[in-house]
C-alpha cells in the first residue's frame, strides 16, 4: 500500500494505492492521524480510493476507525471518499453502509466541490 496526500482548495486529498488489507492497517491509521494533526481546523479530507485494488475486513475496520478518529478530533473536518463507479470498492461501501459515514463520489473534483460548498 502506498499513501500520498496533497492539497486541493480547502481540502487534503488522502490517496491510497494498492491493497487495503490486514498488514496495511497500522500504517494507514498512523498516516491518517498524522494528516488530522497537520490540517488543524482549516481543511476537509478527501479519501481517494480509486487506486485501491483490494480491501478486506481489516481494511473496512480501519475505515471505521478513521471515522472514529475524525469524530473525536479537535478539527472535526468533513470527509468524502472517491471510489470508481461500479467498482467492488463502491459496492462494498454501500453494502457495509460506509457510504453513510463517508459520502462517495466518482472524482476528486466532485468530492472537493461537495466539501467546500
MODELLER restraints for C-alpha pairs under 7 A, 6 or more apart:
rsr = mdl.restraints
at = mdl.atoms
rsr.add(forms.Gaussian(group=physical.xy_distance, feature=features.Distance(at['CA:1:A'], at['CA:16:A']), mean=6.95, stdev=0.5))
rsr.add(forms.Gaussian(group=physical.xy_distance, feature=features.Distance(at['CA:1:A'], at['CA:17:A']), mean=5.56, stdev=0.5))
rsr.add(forms.Gaussian(group=physical.xy_distance, feature=features.Distance(at['CA:1:A'], at['CA:18:A']), mean=4.72, stdev=0.5))
rsr.add(forms.Gaussian(group=physical.xy_distance, feature=features.Distance(at['CA:1:A'], at['CA:19:A']), mean=5.47, stdev=0.5))
rsr.add(forms.Gaussian(group=physical.xy_distance, feature=features.Distance(at['CA:1:A'], at['CA:20:A']), mean=6.72, stdev=0.5))
rsr.add(forms.Gaussian(group=physical.xy_distance, feature=features.Distance(at['CA:1:A'], at['CA:24:A']), mean=6.49, stdev=0.5))
rsr.add(forms.Gaussian(group=physical.xy_distance, feature=features.Distance(at['CA:2:A'], at['CA:16:A']), mean=5.90, stdev=0.5))
rsr.add(forms.Gaussian(group=physical.xy_distance, feature=features.Distance(at['CA:2:A'], at['CA:17:A']), mean=5.03, stdev=0.5))
rsr.add(forms.Gaussian(group=physical.xy_distance, feature=features.Distance(at['CA:2:A'], at['CA:18:A']), mean=6.53, stdev=0.5))
rsr.add(forms.Gaussian(group=physical.xy_distance, feature=features.Distance(at['CA:3:A'], at['CA:15:A']), mean=5.63, stdev=0.5))
rsr.add(forms.Gaussian(group=physical.xy_distance, feature=features.Distance(at['CA:3:A'], at['CA:16:A']), mean=4.79, stdev=0.5))
rsr.add(forms.Gaussian(group=physical.xy_distance, feature=features.Distance(at['CA:3:A'], at['CA:17:A']), mean=6.37, stdev=0.5))
rsr.add(forms.Gaussian(group=physical.xy_distance, feature=features.Distance(at['CA:4:A'], at['CA:14:A']), mean=5.99, stdev=0.5))
rsr.add(forms.Gaussian(group=physical.xy_distance, feature=features.Distance(at['CA:4:A'], at['CA:15:A']), mean=5.00, stdev=0.5))
rsr.add(forms.Gaussian(group=physical.xy_distance, feature=features.Distance(at['CA:4:A'], at['CA:16:A']), mean=6.60, stdev=0.5))
rsr.add(forms.Gaussian(group=physical.xy_distance, feature=features.Distance(at['CA:5:A'], at['CA:12:A']), mean=6.63, stdev=0.5))
rsr.add(forms.Gaussian(group=physical.xy_distance, feature=features.Distance(at['CA:5:A'], at['CA:13:A']), mean=5.30, stdev=0.5))
rsr.add(forms.Gaussian(group=physical.xy_distance, feature=features.Distance(at['CA:5:A'], at['CA:14:A']), mean=4.44, stdev=0.5))
rsr.add(forms.Gaussian(group=physical.xy_distance, feature=features.Distance(at['CA:5:A'], at['CA:15:A']), mean=5.73, stdev=0.5))
rsr.add(forms.Gaussian(group=physical.xy_distance, feature=features.Distance(at['CA:6:A'], at['CA:12:A']), mean=5.74, stdev=0.5))
rsr.add(forms.Gaussian(group=physical.xy_distance, feature=features.Distance(at['CA:6:A'], at['CA:13:A']), mean=5.30, stdev=0.5))
rsr.add(forms.Gaussian(group=physical.xy_distance, feature=features.Distance(at['CA:6:A'], at['CA:14:A']), mean=6.88, stdev=0.5))
rsr.add(forms.Gaussian(group=physical.xy_distance, feature=features.Distance(at['CA:7:A'], at['CA:13:A']), mean=6.05, stdev=0.5))
rsr.add(forms.Gaussian(group=physical.xy_distance, feature=features.Distance(at['CA:10:A'], at['CA:43:A']), mean=5.04, stdev=0.5))
rsr.add(forms.Gaussian(group=physical.xy_distance, feature=features.Distance(at['CA:10:A'], at['CA:44:A']), mean=6.36, stdev=0.5))
rsr.add(forms.Gaussian(group=physical.xy_distance, feature=features.Distance(at['CA:10:A'], at['CA:116:A']), mean=6.31, stdev=0.5))
rsr.add(forms.Gaussian(group=physical.xy_distance, feature=features.Distance(at['CA:11:A'], at['CA:43:A']), mean=4.73, stdev=0.5))
rsr.add(forms.Gaussian(group=physical.xy_distance, feature=features.Distance(at['CA:11:A'], at['CA:44:A']), mean=4.51, stdev=0.5))
rsr.add(forms.Gaussian(group=physical.xy_distance, feature=features.Distance(at['CA:11:A'], at['CA:45:A']), mean=5.38, stdev=0.5))
rsr.add(forms.Gaussian(group=physical.xy_distance, feature=features.Distance(at['CA:11:A'], at['CA:46:A']), mean=6.82, stdev=0.5))
rsr.add(forms.Gaussian(group=physical.xy_distance, feature=features.Distance(at['CA:11:A'], at['CA:112:A']), mean=6.69, stdev=0.5))
rsr.add(forms.Gaussian(group=physical.xy_distance, feature=features.Distance(at['CA:12:A'], at['CA:43:A']), mean=6.51, stdev=0.5))
rsr.add(forms.Gaussian(group=physical.xy_distance, feature=features.Distance(at['CA:12:A'], at['CA:44:A']), mean=6.23, stdev=0.5))
rsr.add(forms.Gaussian(group=physical.xy_distance, feature=features.Distance(at['CA:12:A'], at['CA:45:A']), mean=4.96, stdev=0.5))
rsr.add(forms.Gaussian(group=physical.xy_distance, feature=features.Distance(at['CA:12:A'], at['CA:46:A']), mean=6.19, stdev=0.5))
rsr.add(forms.Gaussian(group=physical.xy_distance, feature=features.Distance(at['CA:13:A'], at['CA:45:A']), mean=5.96, stdev=0.5))
rsr.add(forms.Gaussian(group=physical.xy_distance, feature=features.Distance(at['CA:13:A'], at['CA:46:A']), mean=4.68, stdev=0.5))
rsr.add(forms.Gaussian(group=physical.xy_distance, feature=features.Distance(at['CA:13:A'], at['CA:47:A']), mean=6.03, stdev=0.5))
rsr.add(forms.Gaussian(group=physical.xy_distance, feature=features.Distance(at['CA:13:A'], at['CA:48:A']), mean=6.67, stdev=0.5))
rsr.add(forms.Gaussian(group=physical.xy_distance, feature=features.Distance(at['CA:14:A'], at['CA:45:A']), mean=6.95, stdev=0.5))
rsr.add(forms.Gaussian(group=physical.xy_distance, feature=features.Distance(at['CA:14:A'], at['CA:46:A']), mean=5.90, stdev=0.5))
rsr.add(forms.Gaussian(group=physical.xy_distance, feature=features.Distance(at['CA:14:A'], at['CA:47:A']), mean=4.79, stdev=0.5))
rsr.add(forms.Gaussian(group=physical.xy_distance, feature=features.Distance(at['CA:14:A'], at['CA:48:A']), mean=5.91, stdev=0.5))
rsr.add(forms.Gaussian(group=physical.xy_distance, feature=features.Distance(at['CA:15:A'], at['CA:47:A']), mean=5.90, stdev=0.5))
rsr.add(forms.Gaussian(group=physical.xy_distance, feature=features.Distance(at['CA:15:A'], at['CA:48:A']), mean=4.55, stdev=0.5))
rsr.add(forms.Gaussian(group=physical.xy_distance, feature=features.Distance(at['CA:15:A'], at['CA:49:A']), mean=6.32, stdev=0.5))
rsr.add(forms.Gaussian(group=physical.xy_distance, feature=features.Distance(at['CA:16:A'], at['CA:48:A']), mean=6.21, stdev=0.5))
rsr.add(forms.Gaussian(group=physical.xy_distance, feature=features.Distance(at['CA:16:A'], at['CA:49:A']), mean=5.51, stdev=0.5))
rsr.add(forms.Gaussian(group=physical.xy_distance, feature=features.Distance(at['CA:16:A'], at['CA:51:A']), mean=6.52, stdev=0.5))
rsr.add(forms.Gaussian(group=physical.xy_distance, feature=features.Distance(at['CA:16:A'], at['CA:52:A']), mean=6.22, stdev=0.5))
rsr.add(forms.Gaussian(group=physical.xy_distance, feature=features.Distance(at['CA:17:A'], at['CA:51:A']), mean=4.72, stdev=0.5))
rsr.add(forms.Gaussian(group=physical.xy_distance, feature=features.Distance(at['CA:17:A'], at['CA:52:A']), mean=4.94, stdev=0.5))
rsr.add(forms.Gaussian(group=physical.xy_distance, feature=features.Distance(at['CA:18:A'], at['CA:51:A']), mean=6.24, stdev=0.5))
rsr.add(forms.Gaussian(group=physical.xy_distance, feature=features.Distance(at['CA:18:A'], at['CA:52:A']), mean=4.73, stdev=0.5))
rsr.add(forms.Gaussian(group=physical.xy_distance, feature=features.Distance(at['CA:18:A'], at['CA:53:A']), mean=5.33, stdev=0.5))
rsr.add(forms.Gaussian(group=physical.xy_distance, feature=features.Distance(at['CA:18:A'], at['CA:54:A']), mean=6.81, stdev=0.5))
rsr.add(forms.Gaussian(group=physical.xy_distance, feature=features.Distance(at['CA:19:A'], at['CA:52:A']), mean=5.65, stdev=0.5))
rsr.add(forms.Gaussian(group=physical.xy_distance, feature=features.Distance(at['CA:19:A'], at['CA:53:A']), mean=5.49, stdev=0.5))
rsr.add(forms.Gaussian(group=physical.xy_distance, feature=features.Distance(at['CA:19:A'], at['CA:54:A']), mean=4.49, stdev=0.5))
rsr.add(forms.Gaussian(group=physical.xy_distance, feature=features.Distance(at['CA:19:A'], at['CA:55:A']), mean=5.93, stdev=0.5))
rsr.add(forms.Gaussian(group=physical.xy_distance, feature=features.Distance(at['CA:20:A'], at['CA:52:A']), mean=6.84, stdev=0.5))
rsr.add(forms.Gaussian(group=physical.xy_distance, feature=features.Distance(at['CA:20:A'], at['CA:54:A']), mean=5.92, stdev=0.5))
rsr.add(forms.Gaussian(group=physical.xy_distance, feature=features.Distance(at['CA:20:A'], at['CA:55:A']), mean=4.68, stdev=0.5))
rsr.add(forms.Gaussian(group=physical.xy_distance, feature=features.Distance(at['CA:20:A'], at['CA:56:A']), mean=6.78, stdev=0.5))
rsr.add(forms.Gaussian(group=physical.xy_distance, feature=features.Distance(at['CA:20:A'], at['CA:59:A']), mean=5.05, stdev=0.5))
rsr.add(forms.Gaussian(group=physical.xy_distance, feature=features.Distance(at['CA:21:A'], at['CA:55:A']), mean=5.45, stdev=0.5))
rsr.add(forms.Gaussian(group=physical.xy_distance, feature=features.Distance(at['CA:21:A'], at['CA:56:A']), mean=5.27, stdev=0.5))
rsr.add(forms.Gaussian(group=physical.xy_distance, feature=features.Distance(at['CA:21:A'], at['CA:58:A']), mean=5.87, stdev=0.5))
rsr.add(forms.Gaussian(group=physical.xy_distance, feature=features.Distance(at['CA:21:A'], at['CA:59:A']), mean=5.05, stdev=0.5))
rsr.add(forms.Gaussian(group=physical.xy_distance, feature=features.Distance(at['CA:22:A'], at['CA:58:A']), mean=5.01, stdev=0.5))
rsr.add(forms.Gaussian(group=physical.xy_distance, feature=features.Distance(at['CA:22:A'], at['CA:59:A']), mean=6.42, stdev=0.5))
rsr.add(forms.Gaussian(group=physical.xy_distance, feature=features.Distance(at['CA:25:A'], at['CA:58:A']), mean=6.83, stdev=0.5))
rsr.add(forms.Gaussian(group=physical.xy_distance, feature=features.Distance(at['CA:25:A'], at['CA:59:A']), mean=6.33, stdev=0.5))
rsr.add(forms.Gaussian(group=physical.xy_distance, feature=features.Distance(at['CA:25:A'], at['CA:62:A']), mean=6.05, stdev=0.5))
rsr.add(forms.Gaussian(group=physical.xy_distance, feature=features.Distance(at['CA:29:A'], at['CA:62:A']), mean=6.89, stdev=0.5))
rsr.add(forms.Gaussian(group=physical.xy_distance, feature=features.Distance(at['CA:29:A'], at['CA:66:A']), mean=6.85, stdev=0.5))
rsr.add(forms.Gaussian(group=physical.xy_distance, feature=features.Distance(at['CA:40:A'], at['CA:75:A']), mean=5.48, stdev=0.5))
rsr.add(forms.Gaussian(group=physical.xy_distance, feature=features.Distance(at['CA:41:A'], at['CA:75:A']), mean=4.35, stdev=0.5))
rsr.add(forms.Gaussian(group=physical.xy_distance, feature=features.Distance(at['CA:41:A'], at['CA:77:A']), mean=6.86, stdev=0.5))
rsr.add(forms.Gaussian(group=physical.xy_distance, feature=features.Distance(at['CA:43:A'], at['CA:77:A']), mean=6.50, stdev=0.5))
rsr.add(forms.Gaussian(group=physical.xy_distance, feature=features.Distance(at['CA:44:A'], at['CA:77:A']), mean=4.74, stdev=0.5))
rsr.add(forms.Gaussian(group=physical.xy_distance, feature=features.Distance(at['CA:44:A'], at['CA:78:A']), mean=5.08, stdev=0.5))
rsr.add(forms.Gaussian(group=physical.xy_distance, feature=features.Distance(at['CA:44:A'], at['CA:79:A']), mean=6.01, stdev=0.5))
rsr.add(forms.Gaussian(group=physical.xy_distance, feature=features.Distance(at['CA:44:A'], at['CA:115:A']), mean=6.71, stdev=0.5))
rsr.add(forms.Gaussian(group=physical.xy_distance, feature=features.Distance(at['CA:45:A'], at['CA:77:A']), mean=6.66, stdev=0.5))
rsr.add(forms.Gaussian(group=physical.xy_distance, feature=features.Distance(at['CA:45:A'], at['CA:78:A']), mean=6.36, stdev=0.5))
rsr.add(forms.Gaussian(group=physical.xy_distance, feature=features.Distance(at['CA:45:A'], at['CA:79:A']), mean=4.76, stdev=0.5))
rsr.add(forms.Gaussian(group=physical.xy_distance, feature=features.Distance(at['CA:45:A'], at['CA:80:A']), mean=6.58, stdev=0.5))
rsr.add(forms.Gaussian(group=physical.xy_distance, feature=features.Distance(at['CA:46:A'], at['CA:79:A']), mean=5.72, stdev=0.5))
rsr.add(forms.Gaussian(group=physical.xy_distance, feature=features.Distance(at['CA:46:A'], at['CA:80:A']), mean=5.00, stdev=0.5))
rsr.add(forms.Gaussian(group=physical.xy_distance, feature=features.Distance(at['CA:46:A'], at['CA:81:A']), mean=5.53, stdev=0.5))
rsr.add(forms.Gaussian(group=physical.xy_distance, feature=features.Distance(at['CA:46:A'], at['CA:111:A']), mean=6.62, stdev=0.5))
rsr.add(forms.Gaussian(group=physical.xy_distance, feature=features.Distance(at['CA:47:A'], at['CA:80:A']), mean=6.28, stdev=0.5))
rsr.add(forms.Gaussian(group=physical.xy_distance, feature=features.Distance(at['CA:47:A'], at['CA:81:A']), mean=4.57, stdev=0.5))
rsr.add(forms.Gaussian(group=physical.xy_distance, feature=features.Distance(at['CA:47:A'], at['CA:82:A']), mean=6.13, stdev=0.5))
rsr.add(forms.Gaussian(group=physical.xy_distance, feature=features.Distance(at['CA:48:A'], at['CA:81:A']), mean=5.80, stdev=0.5))
rsr.add(forms.Gaussian(group=physical.xy_distance, feature=features.Distance(at['CA:48:A'], at['CA:82:A']), mean=4.66, stdev=0.5))
rsr.add(forms.Gaussian(group=physical.xy_distance, feature=features.Distance(at['CA:48:A'], at['CA:83:A']), mean=6.75, stdev=0.5))
rsr.add(forms.Gaussian(group=physical.xy_distance, feature=features.Distance(at['CA:48:A'], at['CA:108:A']), mean=6.96, stdev=0.5))
rsr.add(forms.Gaussian(group=physical.xy_distance, feature=features.Distance(at['CA:49:A'], at['CA:81:A']), mean=6.99, stdev=0.5))
rsr.add(forms.Gaussian(group=physical.xy_distance, feature=features.Distance(at['CA:49:A'], at['CA:82:A']), mean=5.60, stdev=0.5))
rsr.add(forms.Gaussian(group=physical.xy_distance, feature=features.Distance(at['CA:49:A'], at['CA:83:A']), mean=5.25, stdev=0.5))
rsr.add(forms.Gaussian(group=physical.xy_distance, feature=features.Distance(at['CA:50:A'], at['CA:82:A']), mean=6.29, stdev=0.5))
rsr.add(forms.Gaussian(group=physical.xy_distance, feature=features.Distance(at['CA:50:A'], at['CA:83:A']), mean=4.87, stdev=0.5))
rsr.add(forms.Gaussian(group=physical.xy_distance, feature=features.Distance(at['CA:50:A'], at['CA:84:A']), mean=5.38, stdev=0.5))
rsr.add(forms.Gaussian(group=physical.xy_distance, feature=features.Distance(at['CA:70:A'], at['CA:76:A']), mean=5.95, stdev=0.5))
rsr.add(forms.Gaussian(group=physical.xy_distance, feature=features.Distance(at['CA:70:A'], at['CA:77:A']), mean=6.90, stdev=0.5))
rsr.add(forms.Gaussian(group=physical.xy_distance, feature=features.Distance(at['CA:78:A'], at['CA:115:A']), mean=6.58, stdev=0.5))
rsr.add(forms.Gaussian(group=physical.xy_distance, feature=features.Distance(at['CA:79:A'], at['CA:102:A']), mean=6.03, stdev=0.5))
rsr.add(forms.Gaussian(group=physical.xy_distance, feature=features.Distance(at['CA:80:A'], at['CA:102:A']), mean=4.92, stdev=0.5))
rsr.add(forms.Gaussian(group=physical.xy_distance, feature=features.Distance(at['CA:80:A'], at['CA:103:A']), mean=4.98, stdev=0.5))
rsr.add(forms.Gaussian(group=physical.xy_distance, feature=features.Distance(at['CA:80:A'], at['CA:104:A']), mean=6.07, stdev=0.5))
rsr.add(forms.Gaussian(group=physical.xy_distance, feature=features.Distance(at['CA:80:A'], at['CA:111:A']), mean=6.00, stdev=0.5))
rsr.add(forms.Gaussian(group=physical.xy_distance, feature=features.Distance(at['CA:81:A'], at['CA:102:A']), mean=5.80, stdev=0.5))
rsr.add(forms.Gaussian(group=physical.xy_distance, feature=features.Distance(at['CA:81:A'], at['CA:103:A']), mean=6.08, stdev=0.5))
rsr.add(forms.Gaussian(group=physical.xy_distance, feature=features.Distance(at['CA:81:A'], at['CA:104:A']), mean=4.86, stdev=0.5))
rsr.add(forms.Gaussian(group=physical.xy_distance, feature=features.Distance(at['CA:81:A'], at['CA:105:A']), mean=6.19, stdev=0.5))
rsr.add(forms.Gaussian(group=physical.xy_distance, feature=features.Distance(at['CA:82:A'], at['CA:104:A']), mean=5.59, stdev=0.5))
rsr.add(forms.Gaussian(group=physical.xy_distance, feature=features.Distance(at['CA:82:A'], at['CA:105:A']), mean=4.80, stdev=0.5))
rsr.add(forms.Gaussian(group=physical.xy_distance, feature=features.Distance(at['CA:82:A'], at['CA:106:A']), mean=5.53, stdev=0.5))
rsr.add(forms.Gaussian(group=physical.xy_distance, feature=features.Distance(at['CA:82:A'], at['CA:107:A']), mean=5.85, stdev=0.5))
rsr.add(forms.Gaussian(group=physical.xy_distance, feature=features.Distance(at['CA:82:A'], at['CA:108:A']), mean=6.17, stdev=0.5))
rsr.add(forms.Gaussian(group=physical.xy_distance, feature=features.Distance(at['CA:82:A'], at['CA:111:A']), mean=6.96, stdev=0.5))
rsr.add(forms.Gaussian(group=physical.xy_distance, feature=features.Distance(at['CA:83:A'], at['CA:89:A']), mean=6.58, stdev=0.5))
rsr.add(forms.Gaussian(group=physical.xy_distance, feature=features.Distance(at['CA:83:A'], at['CA:90:A']), mean=5.79, stdev=0.5))
rsr.add(forms.Gaussian(group=physical.xy_distance, feature=features.Distance(at['CA:83:A'], at['CA:104:A']), mean=6.57, stdev=0.5))
rsr.add(forms.Gaussian(group=physical.xy_distance, feature=features.Distance(at['CA:83:A'], at['CA:105:A']), mean=6.34, stdev=0.5))
rsr.add(forms.Gaussian(group=physical.xy_distance, feature=features.Distance(at['CA:83:A'], at['CA:106:A']), mean=5.71, stdev=0.5))
rsr.add(forms.Gaussian(group=physical.xy_distance, feature=features.Distance(at['CA:84:A'], at['CA:90:A']), mean=6.70, stdev=0.5))
rsr.add(forms.Gaussian(group=physical.xy_distance, feature=features.Distance(at['CA:84:A'], at['CA:106:A']), mean=5.67, stdev=0.5))
rsr.add(forms.Gaussian(group=physical.xy_distance, feature=features.Distance(at['CA:85:A'], at['CA:106:A']), mean=5.91, stdev=0.5))
rsr.add(forms.Gaussian(group=physical.xy_distance, feature=features.Distance(at['CA:93:A'], at['CA:99:A']), mean=5.38, stdev=0.5))
rsr.add(forms.Gaussian(group=physical.xy_distance, feature=features.Distance(at['CA:105:A'], at['CA:111:A']), mean=5.72, stdev=0.5))
